[in-house]
Amino acid sequence: MCGIVAYVGDREAYPIIIDGLRRLEYRGYDSAGVSIINGSFNNYKKQGKVSDLEQLLEGKDLHGTIGMGHTRWATHGVPNDVNAHPHLSGDGNLSIIHNGIIENYASLKQALENLGHTFKSDTDTEVLIHLIEEIRKGEKDLSLEEATRQALQKVDGAYAIVILEKDNPDKIVGAKKSSPLVLGIGDGEYFLASDASPMVKYTDKVIYLEDEEIVTIERDKGYQIRTIENKVTNPKVLQIDLKIEELEKGGYDHFMLKEIYQQPVTIAESMRGRINAAEGWCKLGGMELHMNRFLNAKRIILTACGTSWHAAMIAEYLFEDLARIPTEVEYASEFRYRNPIITPDDVIIAISQSGETADTLAAIKSAKTKGAFLYGIVNNVGSSIPRETHSGSYTHAGPEIGVASTKAFTSQLTVLTMMAIILGYQKGKISEDYYHRLLSELESIPAQVAKILNKSEQIKYIAGEVRNASNALYLGRGYNFPIALEGALKLKEISYIHAEGYPAAEMKHGPIALIDMYMPVVIIATNESAREKIISNIQEVKARKGIVIAIITEGDDKIKEMADFSIEIPMIEEPLSPLLSVIPLQILSYHIAVMRGCHVDQPRNLAKSVTVE
């Protein structure tokens, strides 16, 4: 989950690297560091955010046209200056940055200590650079890339690494396995980074490295990519469509707020070219190519983590309700280890914003060996999941930098909803009239979301009334039960208030014991199919003096009178209601977090892309 960036060319490296670290900070912000070669290594690192590193570097000599930087999410070793990257070899000639986990580092470290190596940090990364150093000792003229290749053959785990050599200030070596690494190709200059964001100001030409590939970049000779088995590869150079303004806050106080307000546009982008209610069609290219696999599927299994798992849960309701296909939802982290029963008649749908989620990747690789058809739903073009699946759909949400997912979630949900509608119609499980009604209302979602966003000040007032709560409960039924889970997760992630989501009927089976006058209870009360049951739930909370915040359909005066606070959303067909009911919960969490003085975009202990187990 760490962020790495490196540069070699004719420009000063430091401004490019520090700007790149700012753009990659969503991947980790426990510590940061840079390494610039100018006759010797200028190595600086600091616990804390990139801004703390910048303060440390004021007045330092950072001239040089080759260098690298790292922003860390701690795995091995507590966040401090010593454990921050870059790490040096014992002789001080090599410097490394690393995203991932070396699983067998302990045994490697012991073997190296037996050979006389000493270590300054608690990290697995320092072990790797000492291993490369040790391999070169055995063969005096061994190149850095060859020593790296031999070292990686001894390594178990995940890595995206970049290595610099003090005595060779024109060369960068990088390598990748199960963690992303992108090569940017400019005019006489080259970049390596965890994603394309640090290089978009300078080039739109990139190569996404494959697993177990090693890239060698030399200032005047260009680049060469080899496999860990030493076979030269010739990957395709891609042109990325990423604009620098997409990576800026654009006048908003936080990226999360910007991304919440982008949702009318991003939901529309997820549907663009895929739906036309007036003409009565909805299609997804990735599905059309393999429609028989979907229509003949005995079962759909959705696998994901975090917020994407909540989107998968809603999809379970959608596929079973609209298409009548048995559907299961699996945490990817459990699915990969559970030895699940998978057959060639199953369709596995993997959902991930980054397309790099380690557990989700491992889950689909396992399912692939059992003959299942794999479909990916991801946001990041060029990521690993699209390469591992048979087909899929991009969500087209654009870069999501706030760690707490908002627009990526609604874009995932939009794609999943279209999939269910297509399958339901093609299988003859929904009527012609209902099909057209769903298409029409789905097209209206962006405008309806915009209406809800206009209620931000009202929601901000409610946030002020409950911001000092220590706990919160979120309740929903049917399609909106997963939205209760998502609302609770958002509150936990960014405001550090303990919150739990439950099916509303389960409140009586334990959580009701927690309700008192200090407990906000958010009830998603838009389901017409369970209206009377929801009203009963509200009465049960009120009888115990709980504070009720109700998400209701416009004009629902009865529930409005019962609740302490209410937020209205437009009326919509029930399968589409999660796309609307989640919006006020995002806004509520945001305002509560800001009022509590929390760092909204970089909540403690979290990172955007979970690329390690």
LUMFI-296075 format. One record per residue: x, y, z of N, C-alpha, C in turn; residue in one letter. Coordinates in steps of 0.2 Angstrom, whole numbers, plus 2048, in hexadecimal, padded with zeros to 3 digits. Example, Ala and Ser with C-alpha at 12.3 -4.5 7.8 and 13.67 -1.06 7.14 Angstrom:
<rs>
8427E482783E7EA8278427F0827A8407F58238447FB824840800827S
</rs>
This chain:
<rs>
8047FA800800800800804806800M80B80680080F80B80080F80E7F9C8128157F98128187F28198197F1G81B8177EA8228187E882281C7E2I8288207E18298247DB8308257DAV8328247D38398257D283A8297CBA84082C7CA8418307C48488307C2Y8498307BB8508317B884F8357B2V85383A7B185283E7AB8568447ACG85484A7A88588507A88558557ADD84F8547B084D8587B58508577BCR84F85C7C085085B7C784B8567CAE84E8517CD84984B7CF84584D7D5A8488507DA8448517E083D8547DFY83C85A7DC83585D7DB8308587D8P8338547D382E84E7D082D8497D6I8328477DA8308427DE82C8447E4I82D84A7E782984C7EC82284E7EAI8218507E481A8517E281784B7E1D81B8467DE81883F7DD81683C7E4G81A83D7E981883A7F081283D7F2L8118447F180A8477F38048437F0R8058427E980083F7E67FF8377E8R8048347EA80482D7ED80282C7F4L8018327F78018327FF7FB82E801E7F682D7FD7F082A7FE7F1822800Y7F78207FD7F98197FE7FC817805R7FE81D80880181C80F804822811G80482381880782A81A809829821Y80C823822810822829817826829D81A82682382182982382282A81BS82782E81A82982F813831830813A83382F80D83B83080C83C831804G8428348038458347FC84C8327FCV84E8317F685582F7F58578327EES85C8377EE85E83A7E98668397E8I8688377E286F8367E087283D7DDI87783F7E187B8457DE8828447E1N88683F7DE88D83D7E088C8387E6G8888397EA8868347F087F8347F1S87C8307F58758307F78738357FBF86E8397F986B83E7FE86583A800N86583780686083380885C83680EN85683880E85283B81384C837814Y84A83681B84383381C841836823K83A83582383783882983083582BK82F834831829831833824837832Q81E83583081883982F81783A828G81384082681184181F81684481BK81584481581984781081B84E812V81685281481885981681D85981CS81D854820822854825829852822D82984E81D83084D819832854816L82D85781382F85D810832862814E82F86381B832867820839865821Q83B85F82284185C82384685E81EL84485E81884885F812849867810L84686B81484787281284F874813E85287780E85987980E85E87380DG85C86D80C86086880A862868803K86886580186A8657FB86785F7F7D8628607F385F85B7F085F85B7E8L86585E7E686685E7DF8688577DCH8668557D686784F7D386184D7CEG8638497C985E8487C485C8407C4T85D83D7C985B8367CA8598357D2I8548327D38528317DA84B82E7DBG84982D7E18438297E384082B7E9M83A82A7EA83782B7F18318267F2G82F8267F982B8217FC826824801H82082380181C82480681981E809T81981D810819816813812815816R80F80F81580A80C81A80E80681DW80E8078248138028278107FB828A8157F68268137EF8278187EC82CT81E7EC82A8247E982F8277EF832H8267F083882A7F583C8257FB83DG8257FE84382180484482380A840V81E80E83F82081583B82581983FP82B81983D82F81E84083582083AN83982483C83E826837843820835D84481C839849816837846812832V83F81083483C80B82F83980E829N83981582883781882283C81681CA83981681683D81581084081B80EH84581B80A84981680784E81280DP85080C80B85580880F85B80780BH86180780F86780780B86A80080DL86E7FD8088727F78098777F880ES87A7F381087F7F48168857F8814G8877F880D88D7FC80B88B803809D88480480988280B80788280D800G8838087FC8838097F587C8087F1N8788047F48718037F286C8067F6L8668097F386180B7F685A8087F3S8558077F884F8037F58498067F8I8448077F583D8087F78398027F5I8338017F98307FA7F88287FB7FAH8247F97F681D7F87F881B7F17F8N8197EE7FE8187E77FE81A7E4804G81A7DD80481D7D980A8217D3808I8277D380B82B7CD80A82A7C880FI8267C380D8247BE8128297BA816E82E7B98128347B481583A7B9817N8387BF81983E7C381B8427C1821Y83E7BE8268417BC82C8477B782BA8457B282784A7AD8268507B0821S84F7B481D8547B88198587BC81DL8557BF8228587C482685D7C082BK85B7BA82D85F7B68328657B482EQ8647B182786A7AF82386F7B5822A86C7BB8218717C081F8757C2826L8717C282B8757C483287A7BF833E8797B983187E7B38328847B582EN8837B98288897BB82488C7C1826L8897C482B88C7CA82E8897D182CG8837D082987F7D682887B7D982EH87B7DF82F8777E28358727E7832T86D7E78368677EB8338657F1838F8637F68358617FC83985A7FC83AK8567F983684E7FA83784B7F4838S8447F48398417EE83A83D7EB834D83F7EE82E83B7ED82883D7E7824T8397E482183A7DF81C83E7E1816D83D7E88148407EB80E8487EB80FT84A7ED8158517ED8168557E7815E8517E18178547DB8168557D980EV8507DC80A8517DB8038577DE800L8587E480285E7E87FF8647E5801I8657E280786B7DF80A86C7D8806H8667D58048677CF80086A7D07F9L8677D67F686A7D77F08717D97F0I8737DD7F687A7DE7F787E7D87F8E87C7D37FB87F7CD7FD8817C97F6E87C7C97F287C7C57EC8827C87E7I8827CF7E78877D27E388E7D17E6R88F7D07ED8957CE7EF8987C87ECK8947C37EB8977BD7E88997BD7E1G8977C37DD8997C37D689A7CB7D5E8A17CD7D58A37D47D589F7D87D0K89F7D57C989C7D97C48957D87C3D8917D57C788A7D47C68867DB7C6L8827DB7C187E7E27C08797E27C6S8767E87C78717E97CC86B7E57CAL8697E67C48637E27C28637DB7C2E8697D87C186A7D17C286A7CE7C9E86D7D27CD86D7D17D48667D17D7A8627D67D585B7D77D78577D17D5T8587CF7CE8557C97CC8567C37D0R85C7C27D285E7BC7D685B7BC7DDQ85B7C27DF8597C37E68517C27E6A84E7C47E18467C37E18447BC7E0L8497B87DE8477B17DD8477AE7E4Q84A7B17E984A7AE7F08457B17F4K8417B57F183C7B97F58357B67F5V8327B67FA82A7B47FA8277BB7FCD8217BC7F981D7C27FB81C7C67F5G81A7CD7F78187D27F281D7D77F2A81E7DA7EC8237E07EC8217E47E5Y8227EB7E68247EF7E182A7F37E4A8307F27E18367F57E38397FA7DEI83D7FE7E18418037DD8488037E0V84D8027DC8548027DF8598077DBI85C80B7DF86280F7DD86880D7DFL86D80E7DB87480C7DC8798137DCE87C8147E288081B7E288581B7DDK8888157DC88E8157D788C8157D0D8858157CF8838157C887D8197C7N87E8207C78798257C88758267C1P8758217BD8718227B786C81C7B6D86B8187BB8678127BB8628117C0K85C80F7BF85780D7C38558067C2I8548027C78517FB7C684B7FB7CAV8467F87C783F7F77CA83D7F07C9G8387EE7CD8357E77CD82F7E77D0A82A7E27CE8247E27D08217DA7D1K81E7D97D681A7D37D78147D57DCK80E7D47DA8087D57DE8077DC7E1S80B7E17DF80B7E87E180C7EC7DBS8087F17DA8087F57D380F7F97D2P8117F97CC8177FD7CA8167FF7C3L8168067C18158087BB81B80C7B8V81D80A7B282380E7AF8208137ABL82281A7AC82081F7A88268217A3G82482279D82982379782982A795I82D82F79682D83579483283678EG83483D78D83883F78883F83F78BD84383978B84A83978E849839795G84483779884383679F83E8317A1E83F82E7A783B8287A98398287B0Y8338257B18308257B882E81E7BAF82E81D7C082B8177C38278197C9L8218167CA81C8187CF8178137D0A8148137D680F80F7D880980F7D3S8078157D18028177CC80481C7C7D80081E7C38028237BE80282A7C0A7FF82C7C67FE8337C88048377C9S80A8347CB8108397CB81383B7C5P8118377BF8148397B981083C7B4M80983D7B58058407B08068477AEV80A84B7B280C8517B08128517AAK81584B7A981B84B7A581A84679FY8168417A081583C79B80E83979BT80B83679680583279680782B793D80D82A79280F82379081281F796K80E81979781081579D81080D79BV81480A79F81380279E8128007A5I80D7FC7A680B7F97AC80F7F27ADY8137F27B18177EC7B28137E67B4L8157E07B28127DA7B48157D77BAE8127D27BD8157CF7C381C7CB7C0D8217CC7C58277C97C482B7CC7BEE82A7D27BD82E7D67B88337DA7BBE8387DB7B883E7E07BA83F7E57B5I83F7EB7B78417F07B28477F37B3V84B7F47AE8527F87AF8517FE7ABT8528047AE85280A7AA85980D7ABI85C80F7A58628137A58618197A1E86481E7A48638257A286382679AR86982479786A82579086881F78CD86681978F86581378B85D81178BK85981478F85281278F85180D794G84C80979384A80479884A7FD795Y84A7F879984A7F17978467ED79CQ8417E979A83D7E579F83F7DE79EI8407DA7A38417D37A383D7D07A9R83C7CA7A88387C67AD83D7C37B2T83B7C17B883F7BE7BD8437B87BAI8407B57B58447B07B28497B27ACE84A7B97AC84F7BC7A884D7BC7A0N8467BC79F8447BC7988427C3796K8457C67918437CD78F83C7CD78DV8387D278F8317D378D8317DA789T82B7DA78582A7E07818237E3782N8217E578881B7E77898187ED785P8127EE78580F7F378180F7FA785K8117FF782810806785809808784V80680A78A7FF80C78A7FF81478AL7FA8177887F981E7897F381F78EQ7F58237937F08247997EC82A798I7E682A79A7E18307997E08327A0D7E58367A37E48387AA7E683F7AAL7E28447AC7E384B7AC7E684D7B3K7EA8527B37ED8547BA7E88577BEI7E385A7BC7DD85D7C07D98587C4E7D98527C17D684C7C57DA84A7CBE7E084C7CC7E484B7D27E48507D7L7E18567D57E185C7DA7DA85C7DDE7DA8607E37D48617E77CE8657E3K7D18697DF7CC86D7DB7C88727DFG7CB8757E47C787A7E97C38777EEG7C38707EF7C086D7F57C486C7FAY7C286C8007C686B8067CA865807D7C68608047C98598047C88557FEH7CC8507FC7CA84C7F77C48487F7F7C38467FE7BC8427FF7B68467FDM7B684D7FF7B18517FD7B08527F6L7B68537F37B58547EB7B284D7E8K7B58487EB7B28417E87AB8407E9E7A98427EF7A18417F079D8467EBI7A084C7EA79C8507E679D84E7DEY7A284A7DD7A38487D679E8437D4Q79A8407D879683A7D779183B7D2Q78E8407D17898417CB78D8407C4P7938427C47978417BE79A83A7BDV79D8387C37A08317C279B82B7C1T79582C7C478F8277C378D8277BCI78D82D7B978B82E7B279182B7AEA79782C7AF79C8297AC79C8227ACE79A81F7B179A8187B27948157ADS78F8197AB78A8177A778B81979FM79081E79E79182179879281B792R78E81C78D78E81778878C810789G78980F78F787808791780808792R77C80D79277580D79377281378FI76C81178D76781678976081478BN75D81879075681679275181778CA75381D78874E81F78374E81977EA75381677C75481177775380A77AE75380A7817518047847577FE784G75D8017857627FC7857677FD78BW76B7F878D7707F97927757F3790C77B7F57907807F078E7877F2791K78B7EC7937927ED7957967E9790L79B7EC78D79F7E87887A27E278BG7A57E27917A87DC7947A37D7795G79D7D87977977D37977957D0791M7947D578C7927D27857967CD782E79D7CE7837A27C97807A17C2783L79E7C278979E7BB78D7977BA790H7927BD78C78B7BC78F7897B5791M78A7B178D7887AA78E78B7A7795N7917A97977947A779D78F7AA7A3R78D7B07A27887B37A77817B07A7F77E7AF7A17787AC7A17777A57A3L77D7A17A277D79A7A47807997ABN78279E7AE78579E7B578179A7BAA7837957BD7807927C37807967C9K78579A7C978679E7CF78B7A47CER7897AA7D178E7B07D17917B07D8I7987B17D879B7B27DE79F7B97DDI79D7BE7E27A17C47E27A67C47E8L7AC7C77E67B17C77EB7B47CE7EBT7B57D07F17B87D77F27BA7D87F9A7BC7DE7FA7BE7E08017BB7E7803C7BA7E98097B87EF80B7B27F2808G7B27F88067AD7FB8027AA7F87FCT7AF7F57F87AD7F17F37A97EB7F4S7AA7E87FA7A77E27FD79F7E47FEW79E7EB8007977ED8017947EE7FBH7977F07F67947F07EF7937E97EDA7977E47EE7957DD7EC78F7DB7F0A78E7DD7F67887DB7FA7827DD7F7M7827E37F477C7E67F177B7E27EAI7817E17E77807DD7E177D7D67E2A77E7D37E877B7CD7E97737CD7E9E7717D37EC7697D47EC7677D57E4Y76B7D97E17697DB7DA7697D47D5L76E7D07D676F7CB7D17697C57D3F7687C57D97637C07DB75C7C27DAE75B7C97DB7547CC7DA7527CD7D3D7577D07CF7557D17C87577CC7C3L75C7C87C475E7C37C075D7BC7C2A75B7BB7C875A7B47CB75F7AF7CBR7667B27CC76B7AE7CC76E7AD7D3I76F7A77D57727A67DC7787AA7DDP7797AE7E277F7B27E27827B27EAT7887B27EA78C7B27F07917B87F1E7927BA7F67977C07F779C7BD7FCV7A37BE7FA7A87BC7FE7AD7C1800E7AF7C28067B57C68077BB7C2804Y7BF7C68007C47C37FC7C97C0801A7CA7C48067CF7C180B7CE7BA80ES7C77B980E7C57B28117C57AD80BE7C27B08057C17AB8007C77A87FDF7CD7AC7FE7D37A97FB7D67A37FFR7D47A38057D779E80A7D179880CY7CB79980A7C679580C7C578E808R7C978D8037C87887FF7C17877FCN7BE78C7F97B778C7F77B67887F1P7AF7857F17AD7817EB7AC7867E5I7B07857E07AF7897DA7AF7847D4I7AA7867D07A97827CA7AA7867C3T7AB7837BE7AB7867B77A478A7B6P79F7887B979878B7B87987927BCD79D7937C079C7997C479F79F7C1D79C7A57C279F7AC7C07A17AF7C6V7A87B17C67AB7B47CC7AC7BC7CAI7A97C07CE7A97C77CC7AE7CA7D2I7B47CD7D07B87D07D57B77D87D4A7B77DB7DA7B57E27DA7BB7E67DEI7BE7EB7DB7C47EE7DE7C57F57DBS7C57FA7DF7C68017DD7CD8017D9Q7D27FF7DD7D98007DA7DA7FA7D5S7D77F57D57D97EF7D17DF7EC7D3G7E27ED7D97E87EB7DC7E77E77E2E7E17E77E57E07E47EC7E27DD7ECT7E77DC7F17EB7D67F17E77D07F2A7E27D17F77DE7CB7F97D97C97F3D7D67CE7F07D27CD7EA7D67CA7E4T7DC7CC7E37E07C97DE7E17C27DFL7E37C17E57E47BA7E77DE7B57E6A7D87B87E87D27B47E87D17B27E1A7D17B77DC7CF7B57D57D57B17D2I7DB7B17D47E07AD7D17DE7A67D3K7DC7A57D97DA79E7DC7D479C7D8S7CF7A07D77C979E7D37CA79C7CCA7CF7A07C97D179E7C27D37977C1K7D77957C67DA78E7C57D47897C5T7CE78B7C77C87867C87C37877C2K7C578B7BD7C178B7B77BC7907B7G7BB7947BC7B57997BD7B779F7B8A7B17A27B67B27A87B27B37AE7B6F7B87B27B57BA7B77B97B87BE7B6L7B57C27B97B37C97B77B57CE7BCY7B97D37BA7BB7D87BE7B77DF7BDG7B67E27C37B37E97C37B87ED7C7I7BC7F17C37C17F67C67C17FD7C4V7C48017C77C58087C57CB80A7C1N7D18077C47D78097C17D98057BBN7D98087B57DB8057AF7E38037AFV7E47FD7AD7EB7FB7AD7ED7F77B3G7E87F67B87EA7F37BE7EA7EB7BDS7EB7E87C37EC7E07C27E67DC7C1S7E17DE7C47DB7DA7C47D87D97BDI7D87DF7B97D67DE7B27DA7D97AEP7E17D87B07E57D47AC7E47CC7AFR7E17CC7B47E07C57B77D97C27B5E7D47C67B47CE7C47B27CD7C37ABT7C77BF7A97C67BE7A27C27C479FH7BF7C87A37BB7CE7A07BA7D27A6S7B77D87A47B57DC7A97B27E37A7G7B17E77AC7AF7EE7AA7B37F37AFS7B57F87AC7B87FE7B07B28027B2Y7B38057B87AE80A7BB7AE8117B8T7B48137B67B581A7B37B481F7B9H7B581E7BF7B48237C47BA8287C4A7BF8277C17C582C7C17C982A7C8G7CF82E7C97D382D7CF7CF82E7D5P7CF82A7DA7CC82B7E07D282B7E5E7D38317E87D98327ED7D78327F4I7D18347F67CF8337FD7CF82C7FFG7D282A8047D28238067CB820807V7C782380A7C082180B7BC821804A7BA81B8017B781B7FB7B081E7FAS7AF8227F57A88257F47A68247EDT7A98287E97A78277E27A98207DFK7AE81D7E17B08167DE7AA8127E0A7A78127E67A280E7E879C80E7E4F79A8157E37938167DF7958147D8T79B8157D579C8127CE79C80B7CES79F8077D379E8007D37977FE7D3Q7938017D778C7FF7D87888007D2L78A8067CE7878077C87888027C3T78E7FF7C27907FA7BD78D7F47BFV78D7F27C67897EC7C87827EC7C7L77F7F27C87787F37C67767F17BFT77A7F47BB7797F37B477A7EC7B2M77F7E87B57807E17B47797DD7B5M7777DF7BB7717DB7BE76B7DD7B9A76A7E37B77647E57B37657E17ACI76B7E17A976C7DD7A376A7D67A3I76D7D37A976C7CC7AA7647CA7ABL7617CE7AF75A7CD7B07567CE7AAG7587D27A67547D37A07557CE79BY75B7CC79A75D7C779575B7C0797Q75A7BF79E7587B87A07507B87A1K74D7BE79F7467BE79F7437BE7A6G7477C17AB7457C17B27417C77B4K7427CC7B073F7D37B273B7D47ABI7357D87AD7317D97A77347DF7A3S7317E079D7337E57987327EC79CE72C7ED79F72A7F37A272F7F57A8D7317F07AC7357F17B173C7F27AFY73E7EF7AA7457F07A77467F77A5Y7417FA7A174180179F7418067A4H73D8047A973C8087AF7438097B3R7468037B474D8037B77528077B3L7528067AD75780A7A87568117A9L74F8137A974E81A7A975081D7B0S74E81A7B575081C7BC75881C7BDE75B8177BA7628177BB76681D7B8L76381E7B27668247AF76582B7B3E75F82B7B775E8317BB7628317C1S76682C7C376A82C7C976E8327CAI7728347C577783A7C67738407C8P76E8427C576A8477C77678477CEA7658417D07628407D67688407DCQ76E83E7DA77383F7DF7758467E0V77584A7DA7768517DB7718557E0A76B8527DF7668557E47688547EBK76A84E7ED76C84C7F37728507F6I7778517F177C8557F377B85C7F5L77585F7F37738657F57718667FCN7708607FF76E86080677486080BK77A86180878086080C77F865813S77D86B81277C86F81877886C81EE77286981B76E866820771860824Q77585C81F77885682277E858827I78185E825786861829783863830K77D86583077A86783777986183BY77785B83877685583B77C85283EI78285383A78885183C78A854842A78985B84378B85F84978785C84FG78185A84E77D857854780851857E78384D85378584685578D845855V79184A85379884985279C847858R79984785E79C84586479B83E867N79783B86279583486479B82F864A79B82A8697A082586979F81F865S79881E86379681886079081A85BN78F81785678981885278781184FA78081184D77D80B84B77A80D844L77B80883F778809838774803837Y76D8058357697FF83476680082DL7657FA8297627FA82375F7F4821G75A7F381D7577ED81B7587EC813R7587E68117587E480A75E7E8806G75D7EB8017627EE7FD7667F3801Y7637F68067667FB80A76A7F8810N76A7F281276E7EF8177757F0816F7787EE80F77F7F080E7817F780EP77C7FC80D77D80380E77E805815I77B80181A77C802821783800823A7857FB82078C7F98217917FE81EL79080181879480581579480C819E78E80E81B78E81481F792814826G79180E82979580D82F79C80D82EA79E80A8287A680A8267A8811825L7A58158227A781B8207A881F827K7A381F82B7A48228327AA820836L7AB8198367B18168397B7819836K7B881882F7BE81A82C7C182182DE7BC82682D7BF82D82D7BD831833I7B982F8377B783283D7B982F844S7BB8288437BD8248487B882384EY7B282484C7AC8228507AA81A84FI7AA8178547A88108537A180F851H7A080C84B79980B848798804845A7928028457917FB84378A7FC83EE78A7F88397847F78357817F0836G77A7F08367777EA8377717EA833Y76E7E48317677E482E7637E6834P75E7EA83275A7ED8377577E883CA7547E38397517DE83D7567DA843A75C7DB8417617D88467637DC84CE7607E284C7617E785275F7E3858M7597E08587577DD85E75B7D7860K75F7D585C7637CF85E76A7D1861H76B7D68647717D88677727E0867G7727E38627747EA8627707EF865P7697ED8667657F186A7677F2871I76B7EE87476E7EF87A7727F587BA7757F88757797FD875776804875L76F80487376C80A87176A80E878I76C81487876A81987D76A82087AD76982587F76882C87C76E82F879M77482B87977A82D87677C82A870Y77882586E779821868775823862M77982685D775828856774821853P76E82085076C81B84C76A81D845V76E81C84076C81E839768818836V76281A83475D81583175C81682AI75E81282675C81381F75581181DI75081581D74981481D746815816A74981381174681580A74380F807T74380980A741803807739802808N73680380272E80380372C7FC804E7307F780272E7F080372E7EE80BS7327F280F7327F08167317F681AA72D7FA81872B80181B729800822R7247FB8237217FB82A7267F882FE72A7F382D72F7F08317347F6833K7367FA82E73B7FF830738804835I73280683472E80A83972F807840I72E80084072E7FD8477357FD84AS73A7FD8457417FE84874280584BN74080A84774181084A73D811851I73780E85173480F85873880B85DQ73B80685C73F802861745806863E74880A85E74E80E86074B814864V74681786274381D86674181B86DK73E81586E73C813874742812879A74881287674E81187B75281887AR74F81D878752824878758825873K75882086E75E82186975C827865G76182A86276182F85D76082C856I75B82E85375982B84C75B830847V75F82E84276083183C75E82D837I75882F83375582B82E75682E827A75882982375982B81C752828819I74E82D81674782C81474682E80DI74182B80A73E82D80473B834804T73C8387FF73983F7FF73183E800E72F84280572884280772583E80CG72A83A80F72883581472883981BD72283C81C72184082272083C828D71E83582771D83182D724830831K72882D82D72F82C830733832832I73283882E73583E830733840837K72C83F83872A84183F72D83D845E72E83784373183284873883384AM73C83584474383684574583C848A74B83C84B74E84284E750847848D75384384375684783D754842837F75384583275184282C755845826S75784182175984381B756840815I75384481174E84180B753840805E75183B8027548397FB74E8387F6I74F8397F074A8387EB7478317EBP7418307E973E8297E87418267E2M74381F7E374681C7DD7448147DEI7448117D97438097D97488067DEE7458027E27497FF7E87507FC7E6E7517F97E07587F67DF75D7FC7DEP75A8027DC75F8077DB76080C7E1L75C80A7E675C80F7EC7638107EFS76880A7EF76E80B7F27728117EFP7728127E97758177E577481E7E8L76E81F7EB76C8257EE76D8257F6L76B8207F976B820800772820803S77781E7FF77E81F802781826802V77E82A7FE7818317FD780835804I77A83580777A83980D77F836813P78083081378482C81878C82E816L78E82F81079483280F795839811Q79083D810791844812791845819I78C84181D78C84182479383F827L79683A82579C8378277A283D826S7A28408207A684581F7A684B824Y7A084D82579F8538297A1851830H79F84B8327A18498397A884983AI7AC8468357B38468367B684C836A7B48518327B78588317B685B838V7B085B83B7AE85E8417B385B847M7B58558467B985184C7C085384BR7C28568457C98588447CD852841G7CA84D83E7CD84883B7D0849834C7D58468327D884782C7D4842827H7CF8468237CA84281F7CD83E81AV7D28418167D583D8107DA838812D7DD8398187E283481A7E1831821Q7DB82E8227DA82B8297DF82782CP7E08278327E58238357E581C834R7EB8198337EC8118327E980F82BN7E68138277E48108217E881281BL7E780F8157EA81180F7E480F80AA7E58128047E08127FF7E080B7FBK7E68097FA7E68037F67EA7FD7FAS7E67F87FC7E97F38007EC7ED7FCV7F27EE7FB7F67EA7F67FA7E57FAT7F97E48007FC7DF8047F77DC808V7F87D580B7F37D280F7F37D5816E
</rs>
